[in-house]
Amino acid sequence: MIGATITQLRKQKGLTLTDLAERASISKSNLSNIERNLNTNPSIRVLERIADVLETDVVTLLGMEEEENTQDFYKEFLQRLRDLNLTREELEEYERVLEFIEWKKKKSKT
């Protein structure tokens, strides 16, 4: 995931592998290994250098931005449920919908 993100951002900036490696002061082979997901655990220092050159942040490179957006969505969703002041019985009706969705997902996997 990190590799694909870096590759995509590098290409959007019109940089070659060599360009990015030189500007980030890392070896071309190290960058290549990161992009091809052979090195799935690069150091934060290396990621910070890459992020600086690509004019982004480490959170974006790690794909955590998406997770944060998902967490925000769930927080907002829960707040909406609270604001509705639903009774326990009403919430149990929604639980049946969730059970149906779970059943449908399991069925589609088999």
Secondary structure by P-SEA (a helix, b strand, c coil): caaaaaaaaaaaacccaaaaaaaacccaaaaaaaaacccccccaaaaaaaaaaacccccccccaaaaaaaaaaaaaaaaaaaaacccaaaaaaaaaaaaaaaaaaaaaac
